[in-house]
Amino acid sequence: MNAPFRSSALTVLPEWIDFNGHLNMAYYSVLMDQCADQAYPLLGFGPDYRDRTGCTTYVAEFHICYLRELHEGDRVYCTFQLLDYDAKRFHLYQELWHEDGWRAATGEALTLHVDQTGPRVAAMPEEIQSRLAAMKETHAGLPWPDKAGRKIGIGANQVQ
C-alpha cells in the first residue's frame, strides 16, 4: 500500500471544458472520484462488496479547493490519503496533480458506510475496518494536509 495512494494517469476530456476554456468545476470532483474508485478495492469496497453485503459508501460532505486551471487533454493523477475513520465513516483527503508536477486542486471528504436496506448509516464489517486501520497506519507518517479541515466564509481569518 502506497502513502498516499496514487491513481493511474487520468485525462481531461473535451466534453468537460466550460465556456471559459478550462475544466468545469464539477469535473475536478469527477477526477477525484475516479481516484477513489481505484483506491476503494484496497479497502474492500466496490460493486462486489455492495452486491454481497447490500452496503456501500455515500459521501456526506466534500470540499474542493481549486488551485490552478486544467485544460483539455491535460494528464493528471490524484492522490488519496486516509486521515481518520471510525466504525461508520472515514475522512479522506485528495490532491489532483498535473503531470508536470504542480497541484491543481485538493479535495476533502467525509464518507459514510450505508446499509442500503434503510438506507441508514451502519457499522463497517471488521474486514473493512482492518483494511482502514492498515491504510491509516501506512498514511500515519504523512503530514497533515495544508488544505484539510478548512472552513468557508468571508470573515476574519479567511483566505483572501
OpenMM code with the backbone's topology and positions (N, CA, C; nanometers):
from openmm import Vec3, app, unit

residues = "MET ASN ALA PRO PHE ARG SER SER ALA LEU THR VAL LEU PRO GLU TRP ILE ASP PHE ASN GLY HIS LEU ASN MET ALA TYR TYR SER VAL LEU MET ASP GLN CYS ALA ASP GLN ALA TYR PRO LEU LEU GLY PHE GLY PRO ASP TYR ARG ASP ARG THR GLY CYS THR THR TYR VAL ALA GLU PHE HIS ILE CYS TYR LEU ARG GLU LEU HIS GLU GLY ASP ARG VAL TYR CYS THR PHE GLN LEU LEU ASP TYR ASP ALA LYS ARG PHE HIS LEU TYR GLN GLU LEU TRP HIS GLU ASP GLY TRP ARG ALA ALA THR GLY GLU ALA LEU THR LEU HIS VAL ASP GLN THR GLY PRO ARG VAL ALA ALA MET PRO GLU GLU ILE GLN SER ARG LEU ALA ALA MET LYS GLU THR HIS ALA GLY LEU PRO TRP PRO ASP LYS ALA GLY ARG LYS ILE GLY ILE GLY ALA ASN GLN VAL GLN".split()
positions = [
    Vec3(0.0860, -0.1186, 0.0000),
    Vec3(0.0000, 0.0000, 0.0000),
    Vec3(0.0897, 0.1236, 0.0000),
    Vec3(0.0606, 0.2159, -0.0894),
    Vec3(0.1400, 0.3386, -0.1011),
    Vec3(0.0891, 0.4464, -0.0071),
    Vec3(0.1768, 0.5399, 0.0239),
    Vec3(0.1389, 0.6520, 0.1098),
    Vec3(0.1771, 0.7826, 0.0408),
    Vec3(0.0834, 0.8618, -0.0011),
    Vec3(-0.0576, 0.8272, -0.0163),
    Vec3(-0.0790, 0.7408, -0.1408),
    Vec3(-0.1987, 0.6845, -0.1527),
    Vec3(-0.2344, 0.6116, -0.2741),
    Vec3(-0.2287, 0.7087, -0.3909),
    Vec3(-0.1810, 0.6613, -0.5050),
    Vec3(-0.1730, 0.7445, -0.6257),
    Vec3(-0.2472, 0.6735, -0.7390),
    Vec3(-0.3383, 0.7454, -0.8035),
    Vec3(-0.4159, 0.6884, -0.9134),
    Vec3(-0.3291, 0.6676, -1.0360),
    Vec3(-0.3843, 0.5955, -1.1316),
    Vec3(-0.3230, 0.5886, -1.2637),
    Vec3(-0.3412, 0.7250, -1.3310),
    Vec3(-0.2781, 0.7434, -1.4458),
    Vec3(-0.2914, 0.8687, -1.5205),
    Vec3(-0.4365, 0.8866, -1.5659),
    Vec3(-0.4855, 1.0079, -1.5518),
    Vec3(-0.6214, 1.0453, -1.5915),
    Vec3(-0.6100, 1.1603, -1.6912),
    Vec3(-0.7060, 1.1740, -1.7813),
    Vec3(-0.7000, 1.2769, -1.8854),
    Vec3(-0.8230, 1.3650, -1.8804),
    Vec3(-0.8031, 1.4963, -1.8943),
    Vec3(-0.9134, 1.5927, -1.9018),
    Vec3(-0.9772, 1.5802, -2.0406),
    Vec3(-1.1037, 1.5426, -2.0425),
    Vec3(-1.1747, 1.5166, -2.1673),
    Vec3(-1.2343, 1.6446, -2.2271),
    Vec3(-1.2489, 1.6507, -2.3600),
    Vec3(-1.3013, 1.7712, -2.4255),
    Vec3(-1.4396, 1.8129, -2.3765),
    Vec3(-1.5267, 1.7158, -2.3480),
    Vec3(-1.6630, 1.7487, -2.3054),
    Vec3(-1.6689, 1.8048, -2.1633),
    Vec3(-1.5578, 1.8061, -2.0933),
    Vec3(-1.5523, 1.8614, -1.9581),
    Vec3(-1.5122, 2.0089, -1.9557),
    Vec3(-1.4821, 2.0665, -2.0697),
    Vec3(-1.4346, 2.2049, -2.0770),
    Vec3(-1.5539, 2.2993, -2.0800),
    Vec3(-1.5485, 2.4056, -2.0001),
    Vec3(-1.6594, 2.5011, -1.9946),
    Vec3(-1.6373, 2.6166, -2.0928),
    Vec3(-1.7285, 2.7131, -2.0909),
    Vec3(-1.7212, 2.8238, -2.1867),
    Vec3(-1.6048, 2.9186, -2.1599),
    Vec3(-1.5367, 2.9031, -2.0483),
    Vec3(-1.4167, 2.9819, -2.0188),
    Vec3(-1.2901, 2.9145, -2.0730),
    Vec3(-1.3052, 2.7953, -2.1289),
    Vec3(-1.1924, 2.7271, -2.1904),
    Vec3(-1.1090, 2.6423, -2.0961),
    Vec3(-1.1592, 2.6202, -1.9750),
    Vec3(-1.0866, 2.5329, -1.8826),
    Vec3(-1.1824, 2.4301, -1.8216),
    Vec3(-1.1249, 2.3385, -1.7441),
    Vec3(-1.2033, 2.2314, -1.6840),
    Vec3(-1.3146, 2.2893, -1.5969),
    Vec3(-1.4376, 2.2481, -1.6248),
    Vec3(-1.5517, 2.2892, -1.5441),
    Vec3(-1.5344, 2.2374, -1.4021),
    Vec3(-1.5785, 2.3156, -1.3054),
    Vec3(-1.5566, 2.2827, -1.1647),
    Vec3(-1.6072, 2.1438, -1.1257),
    Vec3(-1.7166, 2.0980, -1.1836),
    Vec3(-1.7739, 1.9684, -1.1476),
    Vec3(-1.6797, 1.8533, -1.1804),
    Vec3(-1.5972, 1.8696, -1.2824),
    Vec3(-1.5141, 1.7587, -1.3280),
    Vec3(-1.3868, 1.7410, -1.2463),
    Vec3(-1.3501, 1.8400, -1.1669),
    Vec3(-1.2436, 1.8174, -1.0692),
    Vec3(-1.2892, 1.7066, -0.9739),
    Vec3(-1.4156, 1.7152, -0.9353),
    Vec3(-1.4729, 1.6129, -0.8472),
    Vec3(-1.4782, 1.4775, -0.9171),
    Vec3(-1.5116, 1.4760, -1.0461),
    Vec3(-1.5152, 1.3504, -1.1214),
    Vec3(-1.3776, 1.2848, -1.1206),
    Vec3(-1.2725, 1.3638, -1.1443),
    Vec3(-1.1371, 1.3083, -1.1434),
    Vec3(-1.1019, 1.2525, -1.0053),
    Vec3(-1.1399, 1.3226, -0.9001),
    Vec3(-1.1129, 1.2726, -0.7648),
    Vec3(-1.1936, 1.1468, -0.7361),
    Vec3(-1.3160, 1.1397, -0.7879),
    Vec3(-1.3981, 1.0209, -0.7704),
    Vec3(-1.3383, 0.9015, -0.8445),
    Vec3(-1.2810, 0.9257, -0.9618),
    Vec3(-1.2138, 0.8173, -1.0347),
    Vec3(-1.0961, 0.7627, -0.9533),
    Vec3(-1.0252, 0.8506, -0.8854),
    Vec3(-0.9159, 0.8068, -0.7980),
    Vec3(-0.9712, 0.7222, -0.6832),
    Vec3(-1.0784, 0.7683, -0.6211),
    Vec3(-1.1384, 0.6912, -0.5113),
    Vec3(-1.1815, 0.5531, -0.5602),
    Vec3(-1.2368, 0.5459, -0.6818),
    Vec3(-1.2759, 0.4160, -0.7374),
    Vec3(-1.1562, 0.3238, -0.7510),
    Vec3(-1.0386, 0.3792, -0.7781),
    Vec3(-0.9177, 0.2977, -0.7877),
    Vec3(-0.8659, 0.2572, -0.6491),
    Vec3(-0.8827, 0.3439, -0.5499),
    Vec3(-0.8346, 0.3156, -0.4139),
    Vec3(-0.9286, 0.2217, -0.3372),
    Vec3(-1.0564, 0.2269, -0.3675),
    Vec3(-1.1551, 0.1517, -0.2906),
    Vec3(-1.1285, 0.0011, -0.2811),
    Vec3(-1.0830, -0.0661, -0.3877),
    Vec3(-1.0557, -0.2095, -0.3722),
    Vec3(-0.9534, -0.2409, -0.2624),
    Vec3(-0.8601, -0.1492, -0.2363),
    Vec3(-0.7656, -0.1700, -0.1261),
    Vec3(-0.8374, -0.1766, 0.0084),
    Vec3(-0.9502, -0.1070, 0.0170),
    Vec3(-1.0285, -0.1039, 0.1406),
    Vec3(-1.1362, -0.2125, 0.1439),
    Vec3(-1.1569, -0.2788, 0.0306),
    Vec3(-1.2579, -0.3841, 0.0235),
    Vec3(-1.3912, -0.3374, -0.0302),
    Vec3(-1.3998, -0.2134, -0.0768),
    Vec3(-1.5247, -0.1599, -0.1311),
    Vec3(-1.5313, -0.1791, -0.2821),
    Vec3(-1.6502, -0.1615, -0.3364),
    Vec3(-1.6729, -0.1700, -0.4798),
    Vec3(-1.8038, -0.2410, -0.5079),
    Vec3(-1.8351, -0.2613, -0.6367),
    Vec3(-1.9623, -0.3253, -0.6725),
    Vec3(-1.9792, -0.4648, -0.6131),
    Vec3(-1.8721, -0.5427, -0.6058),
    Vec3(-1.8837, -0.6771, -0.5476),
    Vec3(-1.9223, -0.6708, -0.4000),
    Vec3(-1.8611, -0.5761, -0.3278),
    Vec3(-1.8937, -0.5579, -0.1863),
    Vec3(-2.0410, -0.5203, -0.1706),
    Vec3(-2.0875, -0.4245, -0.2514),
    Vec3(-2.2275, -0.3818, -0.2458),
    Vec3(-2.3209, -0.4983, -0.2746),
    Vec3(-2.2898, -0.5760, -0.3813),
    Vec3(-2.3762, -0.6886, -0.4182),
    Vec3(-2.3783, -0.7969, -0.3102),
    Vec3(-2.2653, -0.8200, -0.2466),
    Vec3(-2.2531, -0.9253, -0.1452),
    Vec3(-2.3167, -0.8867, -0.0123),
    Vec3(-2.3049, -0.7581, 0.0257),
    Vec3(-2.3468, -0.7159, 0.1598),
    Vec3(-2.4704, -0.6268, 0.1632),
    Vec3(-2.5043, -0.5649, 0.0503),
    Vec3(-2.6127, -0.4672, 0.0494),
    Vec3(-2.5700, -0.3334, 0.1068),
    Vec3(-2.4400, -0.3177, 0.1305),
    Vec3(-2.3864, -0.1937, 0.1862),
    Vec3(-2.2937, -0.1267, 0.0843),
    Vec3(-2.2801, 0.0028, 0.0985),
    Vec3(-2.1932, 0.0807, 0.0108),
    Vec3(-2.1491, 0.2049, 0.0858),
    Vec3(-2.0889, 0.2996, 0.0149),
    Vec3(-2.0491, 0.4258, 0.0767),
    Vec3(-2.1228, 0.5407, 0.0095),
    Vec3(-2.1540, 0.6423, 0.0902),
    Vec3(-2.2106, 0.7676, 0.0402),
    Vec3(-2.1206, 0.8793, 0.0919),
    Vec3(-2.0904, 0.9738, 0.0076),
    Vec3(-2.0154, 1.0910, 0.0514),
    Vec3(-2.1143, 1.1877, 0.1163),
    Vec3(-2.0888, 1.2229, 0.2411),
    Vec3(-2.1766, 1.3138, 0.3145),
    Vec3(-2.1374, 1.4601, 0.2927),
    Vec3(-2.0080, 1.4828, 0.2735),
    Vec3(-1.9587, 1.6198, 0.2570),
    Vec3(-1.8293, 1.6137, 0.1770),
    Vec3(-1.8124, 1.7109, 0.0848),
    Vec3(-1.6923, 1.7148, 0.0021),
    Vec3(-1.6546, 1.8601, -0.0223),
    Vec3(-1.5307, 1.8946, 0.0080),
    Vec3(-1.4801, 2.0310, -0.0115),
    Vec3(-1.3677, 2.0282, -0.1140),
    Vec3(-1.3737, 2.1179, -0.2115),
    Vec3(-1.2681, 2.1275, -0.3123),
    Vec3(-1.2063, 2.2663, -0.3055),
    Vec3(-1.0742, 2.2713, -0.3137),
    Vec3(-1.0007, 2.3960, -0.3342),
    Vec3(-0.9431, 2.3911, -0.4759),
    Vec3(-0.9831, 2.4865, -0.5589),
    Vec3(-0.9363, 2.4942, -0.6969),
    Vec3(-0.8124, 2.5830, -0.6981),
    Vec3(-0.6976, 2.5265, -0.7308),
    Vec3(-0.5710, 2.5976, -0.7190),
    Vec3(-0.5164, 2.6467, -0.8533),
    Vec3(-0.5295, 2.5645, -0.9570),
    Vec3(-0.4842, 2.6027, -1.0909),
    Vec3(-0.5767, 2.5415, -1.1946),
    Vec3(-0.5904, 2.6125, -1.3064),
    Vec3(-0.6771, 2.5656, -1.4137),
    Vec3(-0.6186, 2.4435, -1.4834),
    Vec3(-0.7078, 2.3554, -1.5212),
    Vec3(-0.6728, 2.2430, -1.6079),
    Vec3(-0.7428, 2.2634, -1.7417),
    Vec3(-0.6829, 2.2098, -1.8484),
    Vec3(-0.7342, 2.2293, -1.9836),
    Vec3(-0.7483, 2.0962, -2.0562),
    Vec3(-0.8217, 2.0988, -2.1656),
    Vec3(-0.8444, 1.9792, -2.2463),
    Vec3(-0.7140, 1.9066, -2.2762),
    Vec3(-0.7167, 1.7773, -2.2532),
    Vec3(-0.6016, 1.6935, -2.2827),
    Vec3(-0.4977, 1.6867, -2.1726),
    Vec3(-0.5081, 1.7726, -2.0702),
    Vec3(-0.4112, 1.7665, -1.9608),
    Vec3(-0.4134, 1.6271, -1.8986),
    Vec3(-0.2957, 1.5778, -1.8654),
    Vec3(-0.2819, 1.4490, -1.7977),
    Vec3(-0.2545, 1.4780, -1.6508),
    Vec3(-0.3276, 1.4096, -1.5653),
    Vec3(-0.3184, 1.4315, -1.4216),
    Vec3(-0.3177, 1.2973, -1.3496),
    Vec3(-0.2841, 1.3016, -1.2232),
    Vec3(-0.3064, 1.1884, -1.1336),
    Vec3(-0.3610, 1.2470, -1.0048),
    Vec3(-0.4195, 1.1621, -0.9242),
    Vec3(-0.4820, 1.2057, -0.7999),
    Vec3(-0.4331, 1.1175, -0.6856),
    Vec3(-0.4121, 1.1778, -0.5698),
    Vec3(-0.3742, 1.1013, -0.4515),
    Vec3(-0.4942, 1.0870, -0.3587),
    Vec3(-0.4847, 0.9891, -0.2703),
    Vec3(-0.5918, 0.9547, -0.1761),
    Vec3(-0.5241, 0.9252, -0.0433),
    Vec3(-0.5518, 1.0078, 0.0568),
    Vec3(-0.4910, 0.9926, 0.1885),
    Vec3(-0.6002, 0.9760, 0.2927),
    Vec3(-0.5936, 0.8678, 0.3683),
    Vec3(-0.6886, 0.8455, 0.4770),
    Vec3(-0.6425, 0.9245, 0.5993),
    Vec3(-0.7280, 1.0154, 0.6460),
    Vec3(-0.6945, 1.0967, 0.7628),
    Vec3(-0.7438, 1.0340, 0.8921),
    Vec3(-0.8643, 0.9741, 0.8877),
    Vec3(-0.9208, 0.9162, 1.0094),
    Vec3(-1.0397, 0.8279, 0.9712),
    Vec3(-1.0838, 0.7477, 1.0652),
    Vec3(-1.2030, 0.6649, 1.0454),
    Vec3(-1.2564, 0.6222, 1.1810),
    Vec3(-1.3833, 0.5829, 1.1803),
    Vec3(-1.4425, 0.5128, 1.2937),
    Vec3(-1.5270, 0.4000, 1.2367),
    Vec3(-1.6124, 0.3403, 1.3153),
    Vec3(-1.6859, 0.2217, 1.2706),
    Vec3(-1.7809, 0.2495, 1.1541),
    Vec3(-1.8261, 0.3749, 1.1395),
    Vec3(-1.9299, 0.4058, 1.0406),
    Vec3(-1.8885, 0.5052, 0.9329),
    Vec3(-1.7700, 0.5648, 0.9427),
    Vec3(-1.7335, 0.6697, 0.8466),
    Vec3(-1.5823, 0.6832, 0.8355),
    Vec3(-1.5401, 0.7496, 0.7294),
    Vec3(-1.3982, 0.7802, 0.7157),
    Vec3(-1.3787, 0.9171, 0.6519),
    Vec3(-1.2661, 0.9778, 0.6874),
    Vec3(-1.2287, 1.1134, 0.6483),
    Vec3(-1.1076, 1.1003, 0.5569),
    Vec3(-1.1192, 1.1507, 0.4345),
    Vec3(-1.0092, 1.1375, 0.3405),
    Vec3(-0.9749, 1.2705, 0.2759),
    Vec3(-0.8554, 1.2752, 0.2210),
    Vec3(-0.8023, 1.3952, 0.1563),
    Vec3(-0.7413, 1.3544, 0.0235),
    Vec3(-0.7652, 1.4357, -0.0789),
    Vec3(-0.7130, 1.4062, -0.2115),
    Vec3(-0.6440, 1.5296, -0.2705),
    Vec3(-0.5458, 1.5041, -0.3553),
    Vec3(-0.4811, 1.6110, -0.4308),
    Vec3(-0.4770, 1.5699, -0.5771),
    Vec3(-0.5090, 1.6646, -0.6636),
    Vec3(-0.5067, 1.6447, -0.8074),
    Vec3(-0.3814, 1.7134, -0.8605),
    Vec3(-0.2942, 1.6345, -0.9249),
    Vec3(-0.1632, 1.6823, -0.9702),
    Vec3(-0.1520, 1.6746, -1.1220),
    Vec3(-0.1051, 1.7838, -1.1817),
    Vec3(-0.0744, 1.7830, -1.3249),
    Vec3(0.0510, 1.7004, -1.3461),
    Vec3(0.0622, 1.6358, -1.4626),
    Vec3(0.1795, 1.5520, -1.4889),
    Vec3(0.3097, 1.6317, -1.4855),
    Vec3(0.3027, 1.7642, -1.5007),
    Vec3(0.4228, 1.8480, -1.4948),
    Vec3(0.4661, 1.8787, -1.3514),
    Vec3(0.3892, 1.8293, -1.2516),
    Vec3(0.4323, 1.8398, -1.1125),
    Vec3(0.3685, 1.9486, -1.0298),
    Vec3(0.2667, 2.0162, -1.0798),
    Vec3(0.2003, 2.1183, -0.9987),
    Vec3(0.0620, 2.0704, -0.9553),
    Vec3(0.0227, 2.1177, -0.8369),
    Vec3(-0.1045, 2.0782, -0.7758),
    Vec3(-0.2158, 2.1655, -0.8325),
    Vec3(-0.3177, 2.1018, -0.8878),
    Vec3(-0.4300, 2.1731, -0.9486),
    Vec3(-0.5461, 2.1929, -0.8517),
    Vec3(-0.5681, 2.0982, -0.7609),
    Vec3(-0.6829, 2.1070, -0.6701),
    Vec3(-0.6635, 2.0108, -0.5542),
    Vec3(-0.7387, 2.0374, -0.4481),
    Vec3(-0.7442, 1.9467, -0.3342),
    Vec3(-0.8903, 1.9161, -0.3033),
    Vec3(-0.9140, 1.8010, -0.2437),
    Vec3(-1.0482, 1.7622, -0.2033),
    Vec3(-1.0438, 1.6946, -0.0679),
    Vec3(-1.1467, 1.7179, 0.0089),
    Vec3(-1.1572, 1.6576, 0.1423),
    Vec3(-1.2984, 1.6047, 0.1583),
    Vec3(-1.3121, 1.4811, 0.2048),
    Vec3(-1.4434, 1.4180, 0.2121),
    Vec3(-1.4666, 1.3502, 0.3457),
    Vec3(-1.5921, 1.3491, 0.3852),
    Vec3(-1.6408, 1.2639, 0.4933),
    Vec3(-1.7356, 1.1647, 0.4272),
    Vec3(-1.7010, 1.0379, 0.4352),
    Vec3(-1.7754, 0.9319, 0.3672),
    Vec3(-1.8397, 0.8403, 0.4698),
    Vec3(-1.9636, 0.8032, 0.4428),
    Vec3(-2.0420, 0.7190, 0.5333),
    Vec3(-2.0541, 0.5779, 0.4778),
    Vec3(-2.0561, 0.4794, 0.5667),
    Vec3(-2.0853, 0.3412, 0.5286),
    Vec3(-2.2358, 0.3237, 0.5463),
    Vec3(-2.3053, 0.2844, 0.4387),
    Vec3(-2.4509, 0.2836, 0.4372),
    Vec3(-2.5054, 0.1455, 0.4033),
    Vec3(-2.5975, 0.0999, 0.4887),
    Vec3(-2.6762, -0.0193, 0.4610),
    Vec3(-2.7918, 0.0276, 0.3738),
    Vec3(-2.7965, -0.0181, 0.2512),
    Vec3(-2.8951, 0.0321, 0.1557),
    Vec3(-3.0363, -0.0172, 0.1818),
    Vec3(-3.0572, -0.1105, 0.2735),
    Vec3(-3.1934, -0.1551, 0.3022),
    Vec3(-3.2720, -0.0477, 0.3758),
    Vec3(-3.2038, 0.0481, 0.4385),
    Vec3(-3.2704, 0.1564, 0.5097),
    Vec3(-3.3163, 0.2691, 0.4195),
    Vec3(-3.2307, 0.3359, 0.3506),
    Vec3(-3.0868, 0.3330, 0.3783),
    Vec3(-3.0568, 0.3986, 0.5125),
    Vec3(-2.9512, 0.3480, 0.5755),
    Vec3(-2.9101, 0.4032, 0.7052),
    Vec3(-2.7598, 0.3815, 0.7225),
    Vec3(-2.6985, 0.4706, 0.7959),
    Vec3(-2.5563, 0.4572, 0.8264),
    Vec3(-2.5400, 0.3369, 0.9178),
    Vec3(-2.4396, 0.2543, 0.8877),
    Vec3(-2.4197, 0.1299, 0.9631),
    Vec3(-2.2710, 0.1053, 0.9831),
    Vec3(-2.2400, 0.0292, 1.0843),
    Vec3(-2.1001, -0.0072, 1.1113),
    Vec3(-2.0446, -0.0928, 0.9980),
    Vec3(-1.9177, -0.0695, 0.9682),
    Vec3(-1.8484, -0.1487, 0.8666),
    Vec3(-1.8065, -0.2818, 0.9273),
    Vec3(-1.8035, -0.3872, 0.8461),
    Vec3(-1.7562, -0.5148, 0.8992),
    Vec3(-1.6093, -0.5065, 0.9391),
    Vec3(-1.5696, -0.5987, 1.0245),
    Vec3(-1.4329, -0.5999, 1.0779),
    Vec3(-1.3286, -0.6043, 0.9667),
    Vec3(-1.3540, -0.6788, 0.8593),
    Vec3(-1.2557, -0.6881, 0.7495),
    Vec3(-1.2294, -0.5508, 0.6869),
    Vec3(-1.3324, -0.4694, 0.6737),
    Vec3(-1.3152, -0.3342, 0.6171),
    Vec3(-1.2419, -0.2466, 0.7183),
    Vec3(-1.2819, -0.2536, 0.8452),
    Vec3(-1.2146, -0.1733, 0.9468),
    Vec3(-1.0668, -0.2110, 0.9591),
    Vec3(-1.0348, -0.3378, 0.9397),
    Vec3(-0.8939, -0.3805, 0.9422),
    Vec3(-0.8161, -0.3193, 0.8260),
    Vec3(-0.8790, -0.3134, 0.7100),
    Vec3(-0.8137, -0.2520, 0.5940),
    Vec3(-0.7965, -0.1016, 0.6135),
    Vec3(-0.8969, -0.0381, 0.6723),
    Vec3(-0.8842, 0.1045, 0.7038),
    Vec3(-0.7713, 0.1266, 0.8037),
    Vec3(-0.7623, 0.0400, 0.9033),
    Vec3(-0.6542, 0.0518, 1.0028),
    Vec3(-0.5180, 0.0385, 0.9362),
    Vec3(-0.5059, -0.0550, 0.8428),
    Vec3(-0.3786, -0.0737, 0.7721),
    Vec3(-0.3443, 0.0489, 0.6882),
    Vec3(-0.4444, 0.1052, 0.6188),
    Vec3(-0.4180, 0.2245, 0.5385),
    Vec3(-0.3834, 0.3424, 0.6287),
    Vec3(-0.4554, 0.3568, 0.7398),
    Vec3(-0.4251, 0.4678, 0.8312),
    Vec3(-0.2831, 0.4552, 0.8846),
    Vec3(-0.2410, 0.3343, 0.9169),
    Vec3(-0.1050, 0.3132, 0.9652),
    Vec3(-0.0031, 0.3488, 0.8564),
    Vec3(-0.0305, 0.3087, 0.7343),
    Vec3(0.0587, 0.3410, 0.6222),
    Vec3(0.0662, 0.4916, 0.6001),
    Vec3(-0.0455, 0.5612, 0.6183),
    Vec3(-0.0521, 0.7055, 0.5944),
    Vec3(-0.0156, 0.7880, 0.7172),
    Vec3(0.0074, 0.7244, 0.8302),
    Vec3(0.0336, 0.7954, 0.9562),
    Vec3(0.1569, 0.8844, 0.9499),
    Vec3(0.2547, 0.8482, 0.8704),
    Vec3(0.3764, 0.9285, 0.8606),
    Vec3(0.3646, 1.0492, 0.7695),
    Vec3(0.2525, 1.0603, 0.6987),
    Vec3(0.2335, 1.1756, 0.6105),
    Vec3(0.1964, 1.2985, 0.6928),
    Vec3(0.2389, 1.4164, 0.6515),
    Vec3(0.1984, 1.5368, 0.7238),
    Vec3(0.0489, 1.5635, 0.7064),
    Vec3(-0.0082, 1.6341, 0.8032),
    Vec3(-0.1482, 1.6755, 0.7908),
    Vec3(-0.1553, 1.7723, 0.6730),
    Vec3(-0.2462, 1.7505, 0.5784),
    Vec3(-0.2533, 1.8346, 0.4592),
    Vec3(-0.2873, 1.9805, 0.4914),
    Vec3(-0.2215, 2.0717, 0.4222),
    Vec3(-0.2421, 2.2141, 0.4473),
    Vec3(-0.3833, 2.2616, 0.4152),
    Vec3(-0.4542, 2.1931, 0.3280),
    Vec3(-0.5898, 2.2342, 0.2900),
    Vec3(-0.6983, 2.1542, 0.3619),
    Vec3(-0.6627, 2.0672, 0.4524),
    Vec3(-0.7624, 1.9862, 0.5231),
    Vec3(-0.8152, 2.0603, 0.6455),
    Vec3(-0.9436, 2.0411, 0.6735),
    Vec3(-1.0048, 2.0982, 0.7924),
    Vec3(-1.0385, 2.2457, 0.7823),
    Vec3(-1.0441, 2.2964, 0.6614),
    Vec3(-1.0727, 2.4390, 0.6423),
    Vec3(-1.2228, 2.4660, 0.6495),
    Vec3(-1.2564, 2.5906, 0.6767),
    Vec3(-1.3962, 2.6315, 0.6690),
    Vec3(-1.4071, 2.7412, 0.5649),
    Vec3(-1.5277, 2.7647, 0.5203),
    Vec3(-1.5516, 2.8665, 0.4187),
    Vec3(-1.6228, 2.9851, 0.4834),
    Vec3(-1.5911, 3.1043, 0.4396),
    Vec3(-1.6545, 3.2228, 0.4931),
    Vec3(-1.5880, 3.3493, 0.4413),
    Vec3(-1.6416, 3.4631, 0.4826),
    Vec3(-1.5883, 3.5923, 0.4383),
    Vec3(-1.5285, 3.6712, 0.5551),
    Vec3(-1.5438, 3.6251, 0.6743),
    Vec3(-1.4962, 3.6969, 0.7923),
    Vec3(-1.3445, 3.6941, 0.8083),
    Vec3(-1.3011, 3.7398, 0.9237),
    Vec3(-1.1580, 3.7418, 0.9567),
    Vec3(-1.1019, 3.5997, 0.9500),
    Vec3(-0.9735, 3.5895, 0.9238),
    Vec3(-0.9009, 3.4615, 0.9166),
    Vec3(-0.9419, 3.3747, 0.7990),
    Vec3(-1.0025, 3.4325, 0.6978),
    Vec3(-1.0403, 3.3569, 0.5785),
    Vec3(-0.9387, 3.3848, 0.4677),
    Vec3(-0.9297, 3.2933, 0.3744),
    Vec3(-0.8401, 3.3085, 0.2600),
    Vec3(-0.8851, 3.4283, 0.1789),
    Vec3(-0.7930, 3.5107, 0.1404),
    Vec3(-0.8242, 3.6290, 0.0572),
    Vec3(-0.8098, 3.5975, -0.0881),
] * unit.nanometer
topology = app.Topology()
chain = topology.addChain("A")
for resn in residues:
    res = topology.addResidue(resn, chain)
    for name in ("N", "CA", "C"):
        topology.addAtom(name, app.Element.getBySymbol(name[0]), res)
